[in-house]
Amino acid sequence: MSEITPDLVRHLGVLARIQLSEDEVTSLTGELDAIVSSIAQVSEVATSDVAATSHPIPLVNVFREDVPGDMLTLEQTLQNAPDSDGSRFRVTAILGEEQ
């Protein structure tokens, strides 16, 4: 027995605020019924002894360890800066004077 009826499709259209023609109601009735049937088939196959997973293959971290390396000195960091005060970059204010 079909769970999806034309009346149900019309009701769903009203809830979704979608105006459906009779041809669309007929088409969607068949399509939605096929979707519900497919879901029912999957539900029949799924068993409680199979663990739910989001991936079929276990995931592992492929990134290297985050180990600090050689760092630039303050002078090296500021050497190409257009403007600095000797210890930090100096930039033009963009938010105005109200700060």
ChimeraX commands (.cxc) that place a marker at each C-alpha (Angstrom):
marker #1 position 0.00,0.00,0.00 radius 0.5
marker #1 position 1.29,3.39,-0.94 radius 0.5
marker #1 position 2.02,5.74,1.96 radius 0.5
marker #1 position 2.19,8.82,-0.25 radius 0.5
marker #1 position -1.14,10.02,-1.58 radius 0.5
marker #1 position -1.96,12.98,-3.80 radius 0.5
marker #1 position -3.70,14.62,-0.83 radius 0.5
marker #1 position -0.54,14.28,1.25 radius 0.5
marker #1 position 1.53,15.83,-1.56 radius 0.5
marker #1 position -0.92,18.74,-1.79 radius 0.5
marker #1 position -0.72,19.19,1.99 radius 0.5
marker #1 position 3.10,19.17,1.88 radius 0.5
marker #1 position 2.95,21.74,-0.91 radius 0.5
marker #1 position 0.78,24.00,1.27 radius 0.5
marker #1 position 3.16,23.61,4.22 radius 0.5
marker #1 position 6.12,24.45,1.99 radius 0.5
marker #1 position 4.17,27.31,0.41 radius 0.5
marker #1 position 4.66,25.81,-3.04 radius 0.5
marker #1 position 1.80,25.98,-5.50 radius 0.5
marker #1 position 1.64,22.62,-7.28 radius 0.5
marker #1 position -0.25,21.84,-10.48 radius 0.5
marker #1 position -2.13,18.54,-10.78 radius 0.5
marker #1 position 0.61,17.19,-13.08 radius 0.5
marker #1 position 3.21,18.05,-10.43 radius 0.5
marker #1 position 1.11,16.43,-7.70 radius 0.5
marker #1 position 0.84,13.25,-9.77 radius 0.5
marker #1 position 4.56,13.21,-10.57 radius 0.5
marker #1 position 5.64,13.98,-7.01 radius 0.5
marker #1 position 3.30,11.35,-5.58 radius 0.5
marker #1 position 5.15,8.64,-7.51 radius 0.5
marker #1 position 8.60,10.07,-6.81 radius 0.5
marker #1 position 8.03,10.52,-3.08 radius 0.5
marker #1 position 6.51,7.04,-2.83 radius 0.5
marker #1 position 9.63,5.59,-4.48 radius 0.5
marker #1 position 11.83,7.46,-1.98 radius 0.5
marker #1 position 9.82,6.21,1.00 radius 0.5
marker #1 position 9.95,2.64,-0.38 radius 0.5
marker #1 position 13.72,2.86,-0.79 radius 0.5
marker #1 position 14.14,4.07,2.77 radius 0.5
marker #1 position 11.95,1.20,4.00 radius 0.5
marker #1 position 14.18,-1.29,2.15 radius 0.5
marker #1 position 17.30,0.15,3.77 radius 0.5
marker #1 position 15.62,0.00,7.18 radius 0.5
marker #1 position 14.87,-3.70,6.64 radius 0.5
marker #1 position 18.54,-4.45,5.91 radius 0.5
marker #1 position 20.02,-2.39,8.73 radius 0.5
marker #1 position 20.48,-4.47,11.87 radius 0.5
marker #1 position 21.17,-3.54,15.45 radius 0.5
marker #1 position 24.48,-5.47,15.51 radius 0.5
marker #1 position 26.03,-3.15,12.90 radius 0.5
marker #1 position 27.61,-0.08,14.47 radius 0.5
marker #1 position 26.60,3.27,13.04 radius 0.5
marker #1 position 29.46,5.05,11.27 radius 0.5
marker #1 position 29.96,8.29,9.44 radius 0.5
marker #1 position 32.81,6.85,7.35 radius 0.5
marker #1 position 33.33,3.28,6.11 radius 0.5
marker #1 position 37.10,3.54,6.68 radius 0.5
marker #1 position 38.57,4.75,9.99 radius 0.5
marker #1 position 40.01,8.23,9.71 radius 0.5
marker #1 position 43.50,9.13,10.88 radius 0.5
marker #1 position 45.20,12.49,11.22 radius 0.5
marker #1 position 47.37,13.04,8.16 radius 0.5
marker #1 position 49.02,16.19,9.48 radius 0.5
marker #1 position 52.47,16.33,10.99 radius 0.5
marker #1 position 53.03,17.22,14.60 radius 0.5
marker #1 position 52.84,20.95,15.30 radius 0.5
marker #1 position 56.41,21.55,16.43 radius 0.5
marker #1 position 57.78,25.11,16.55 radius 0.5
marker #1 position 60.73,25.63,14.23 radius 0.5
marker #1 position 63.19,28.43,13.72 radius 0.5
marker #1 position 61.54,31.78,14.27 radius 0.5
marker #1 position 62.35,35.16,12.80 radius 0.5
marker #1 position 63.92,37.77,15.00 radius 0.5
marker #1 position 62.09,41.04,15.58 radius 0.5
marker #1 position 64.52,42.81,13.23 radius 0.5
marker #1 position 63.95,40.23,10.47 radius 0.5
marker #1 position 60.19,40.51,10.87 radius 0.5
marker #1 position 60.17,44.31,10.59 radius 0.5
marker #1 position 62.91,44.75,7.95 radius 0.5
marker #1 position 60.49,44.96,4.99 radius 0.5
marker #1 position 57.64,46.70,6.82 radius 0.5
marker #1 position 56.61,49.99,5.18 radius 0.5
marker #1 position 56.42,51.58,8.63 radius 0.5
marker #1 position 57.23,50.41,12.15 radius 0.5
marker #1 position 58.04,51.89,15.52 radius 0.5
marker #1 position 60.92,49.48,16.13 radius 0.5
marker #1 position 58.90,46.84,17.94 radius 0.5
marker #1 position 55.69,46.51,15.90 radius 0.5
marker #1 position 54.09,47.29,12.55 radius 0.5
marker #1 position 52.58,50.74,12.23 radius 0.5
marker #1 position 49.42,50.95,10.11 radius 0.5
marker #1 position 46.90,53.61,9.23 radius 0.5
marker #1 position 43.85,53.73,11.48 radius 0.5
marker #1 position 40.72,52.58,9.66 radius 0.5
marker #1 position 38.07,52.86,12.37 radius 0.5
marker #1 position 38.36,56.53,13.17 radius 0.5
marker #1 position 39.40,58.37,16.28 radius 0.5
marker #1 position 36.65,57.20,18.60 radius 0.5
marker #1 position 38.70,54.32,19.99 radius 0.5
marker link #1:1,2 radius 0.2
marker link #1:2,3 radius 0.2
marker link #1:3,4 radius 0.2
marker link #1:4,5 radius 0.2
marker link #1:5,6 radius 0.2
marker link #1:6,7 radius 0.2
marker link #1:7,8 radius 0.2
marker link #1:8,9 radius 0.2
marker link #1:9,10 radius 0.2
marker link #1:10,11 radius 0.2
marker link #1:11,12 radius 0.2
marker link #1:12,13 radius 0.2
marker link #1:13,14 radius 0.2
marker link #1:14,15 radius 0.2
marker link #1:15,16 radius 0.2
marker link #1:16,17 radius 0.2
marker link #1:17,18 radius 0.2
marker link #1:18,19 radius 0.2
marker link #1:19,20 radius 0.2
marker link #1:20,21 radius 0.2
marker link #1:21,22 radius 0.2
marker link #1:22,23 radius 0.2
marker link #1:23,24 radius 0.2
marker link #1:24,25 radius 0.2
marker link #1:25,26 radius 0.2
marker link #1:26,27 radius 0.2
marker link #1:27,28 radius 0.2
marker link #1:28,29 radius 0.2
marker link #1:29,30 radius 0.2
marker link #1:30,31 radius 0.2
marker link #1:31,32 radius 0.2
marker link #1:32,33 radius 0.2
marker link #1:33,34 radius 0.2
marker link #1:34,35 radius 0.2
marker link #1:35,36 radius 0.2
marker link #1:36,37 radius 0.2
marker link #1:37,38 radius 0.2
marker link #1:38,39 radius 0.2
marker link #1:39,40 radius 0.2
marker link #1:40,41 radius 0.2
marker link #1:41,42 radius 0.2
marker link #1:42,43 radius 0.2
marker link #1:43,44 radius 0.2
marker link #1:44,45 radius 0.2
marker link #1:45,46 radius 0.2
marker link #1:46,47 radius 0.2
marker link #1:47,48 radius 0.2
marker link #1:48,49 radius 0.2
marker link #1:49,50 radius 0.2
marker link #1:50,51 radius 0.2
marker link #1:51,52 radius 0.2
marker link #1:52,53 radius 0.2
marker link #1:53,54 radius 0.2
marker link #1:54,55 radius 0.2
marker link #1:55,56 radius 0.2
marker link #1:56,57 radius 0.2
marker link #1:57,58 radius 0.2
marker link #1:58,59 radius 0.2
marker link #1:59,60 radius 0.2
marker link #1:60,61 radius 0.2
marker link #1:61,62 radius 0.2
marker link #1:62,63 radius 0.2
marker link #1:63,64 radius 0.2
marker link #1:64,65 radius 0.2
marker link #1:65,66 radius 0.2
marker link #1:66,67 radius 0.2
marker link #1:67,68 radius 0.2
marker link #1:68,69 radius 0.2
marker link #1:69,70 radius 0.2
marker link #1:70,71 radius 0.2
marker link #1:71,72 radius 0.2
marker link #1:72,73 radius 0.2
marker link #1:73,74 radius 0.2
marker link #1:74,75 radius 0.2
marker link #1:75,76 radius 0.2
marker link #1:76,77 radius 0.2
marker link #1:77,78 radius 0.2
marker link #1:78,79 radius 0.2
marker link #1:79,80 radius 0.2
marker link #1:80,81 radius 0.2
marker link #1:81,82 radius 0.2
marker link #1:82,83 radius 0.2
marker link #1:83,84 radius 0.2
marker link #1:84,85 radius 0.2
marker link #1:85,86 radius 0.2
marker link #1:86,87 radius 0.2
marker link #1:87,88 radius 0.2
marker link #1:88,89 radius 0.2
marker link #1:89,90 radius 0.2
marker link #1:90,91 radius 0.2
marker link #1:91,92 radius 0.2
marker link #1:92,93 radius 0.2
marker link #1:93,94 radius 0.2
marker link #1:94,95 radius 0.2
marker link #1:95,96 radius 0.2
marker link #1:96,97 radius 0.2
marker link #1:97,98 radius 0.2
marker link #1:98,99 radius 0.2
view
